[in-house]
Amino acid sequence: MRPREMLRNFFIATGGLIATGGLCAFAGALMTATPRADDISARARKLHFASIVVDTHDDTTQRFLDGDFDLGARSATGSIDIPRMKEGGLGAIFFSIWIPSKITGPEAVKHAIDQIDAVRQQVRRHPQDIVLVTTAAEVREARKQGKIAALMGVEGGHMIASDLGVLRSYAALGVRNMTLTHSGNDEWADSSTDTAVHNGLTDFGEDVVREMNRLGVMVDISHVSDKTFYDALAVSKAPLIASHSSCRAICDAKRNMTDQMIKDLAAKGGVIQINYHVGFLSEEFMNADKNPEIMKAIADEVQKRCGNKEGCQLIEGDRITREYVQQGKLPRVEYTKIIEHIDHAVKLVGADHVGLGSDFDGANMPFGMEDATKLPQITEALLRKGYSEDDVRKILGENTLRVMSEVERVSRELNSAR
Amino acid sequence: MRRLLSMVCVVVCAIGGGLLAHGSAADAISDRAHNLHFSSIVLDTHDDTTQRFFSKGFDLGKRNPDGHIDIPRMREGGMNAIFFSIWIDGRIMGPPAVQKALDQIDAVHENVRKFSKDMTFARTAEEVRHAHTQGKIAALMGVEGGHMIGNDIRMVRVFGDLGVRYMTLSHFYNDEWADSSTDKPAHNGLTDYGKEIVREMNRQGIMVDISHVSDKTFYDALEVSKAPLIASHSSCRALCDHVRDMSDEMIKALAAKGGVIQINYEKSFIDQDYKNAYEKATGGAGVVGALSQAIKECGDDQECTARAAIALERKMTEEGKLPHVSWERIVDHIDHAVKLVGAAHVGLGSDFDGASMPEGMEDCSKLPKITEALVRKGYSDGDIRKILGENTLHLMEQVERVSHELQAQN
């Protein structure tokens, strides 16, 4: 696929002509049989920082509530802050609103609102660097102004407490995607990591999806059971996203998507945003990590370091896991595994249906993708694989922006139809 | 004011003299009042219609046989700006209170969206004026009771982000940080946290509403707030000695800091005889007692509670246990407050759909009568416009300015 892909891309690139400063470097690379590493690196850098890089899933929000975390200061821990986002060319970020599935009802609503407020407050504190946006056009506008676009996604339908009024309140406060469940089933949808009780989406669950369509909130099928995915796909009038899921063909985790699911998602215009969590990238790691002794030891250490601070737990979990890898107790997974998943999905459904959903600050990162500063490596790796600049741009962010625009269009249509 | 009225009459009579019959002088005043009323922004700072949005039988877009507010009657009464009240029982606290408040805020937004031909959502004085130029009713929101923030100052911001533009510091019961006028004092006014909440409201541009709060809470809020306060639906204690009303001293202190008292039309707040008879008839339990009883019977169904309260009240009036109260008492309260602090500090806060209306003010279609009565009392057009809405708009502008200043300081 690679050489053919490169040739095709060459025509696309020269046909466009105007496009990028990377064009000369690209043409130059074609002329020599084995392009110099430096050429590709420079071209990748240029491409990366000229693209809108969108990450659809980051759990940094938890840190906002732990204490005096400041998004504007470079943090010695975790993966995300404004300086590192800038260094890594991360242009748009979906801050995840998340509480455990076991918290339900008004308590869940209150916690979710607190997190939404925390995101809005962090953004307000740094108006020079970051701006809260809700549309694809606003993401592009933020980019023009040299600011990072902040968006919000609710990670788990349990947070609406079976109340469409609450869903609408979240949307009014700026939430633009919602995963229908988290790790546990909610009242109206089955999760991939729980025992099925609803056979997918209940009737009310279908109403939730329809209301999300009307509100312009992206329907996110990460975390849901396969049946819930297919139910949502059938009901939704807008394309879906899998904001942070990887490929089951490479790593057979329930949280990942089968080839068939990825094809069906893509057939309706959707995007799978690849999750960097080592347990979803590498089957070897996933199996090793199931060792109950290791699980308990890590959990105990996390508890010791963090108590009940959720943000700390997520970050220390990543750090301790990394220590276990270095001690040889768990297999080492390189960031190139992310590229494998991207490439697998692209081969399956084309470059229009794949994106990035890191799970930074909420998962165990592979070596070489410790934080947002490492993102340019993804661009470089894709170019080295022979991806066209256009395809790389799509994967970095344009695909997600396209889905957002489409979801907005469907929302407008549904609102005007009423 | 009475001197002014006779002057107006002399002029009108002189103009009409010899040409028209005596009745035409009255018609001229009516015409002037009508023109004045329907060219003014008539802004009501307190309406409990929000509760009805949850009732299947209610349609804001149609003329309803009951209640006080819907779009056709607002049009008929020239009411073109309305604060929908976000209210839940003061004994519901914590996260359930927050969720219920969100549901009501959502219901207001959904209704405004549903009737977007007639109504538009407004967050600022400028947006209210813009709605008026477009011939639309401006819809605003006020949270009636600090208990709905779930004792969490962050919710002030969230409510503000969702469009709430005032918050009453308490309802009938004390909340965690402010004493109510109808509960036993527990905090000696505002707690330190309550003071922080007032400051945060200032920052967010949310008007501090002192209706319902204890006198001490009022004075505490007045001292802390950097922006003028409102009493979104309170009347004058000098005319009707009810704890929910404001003493002359309080009205003066409120006005001295640029605030506005928006007169409440509830019979037991405007008429001393009625209030006395009501308390006697309800065994001294007053409004709270009567509501508590209805709440017990109806559970969560607010429509049911309202119906029960209305039926009880009607029955007691028919039995002669309660006196008849005329709508003119509203004008008496307006006039009292104007005499006390001038026309720049008085407004309208009907409590429609949340209170028992006096005869002649059965619903918002009757509002032009207030304008006519003020004209007849000799009020200037300018003063009447202020009372009808401009005072509240002016205050909103000041609150917005303070908010911008405080946020710029950050």
Interface residues (C-beta under 8 A of the other chain):
Chain A: G105 P106 E107 V109 K110 I113 D114 I116 D117 R120 Q121 A161 D163 G165 V166 R168 S169 A172 L173
Chain B: G94 P95 P96 V98 Q99 L102 D103 I105 D106 A107 H109 E110 G150 D152 R154 M155 R157 V158 D161 L162
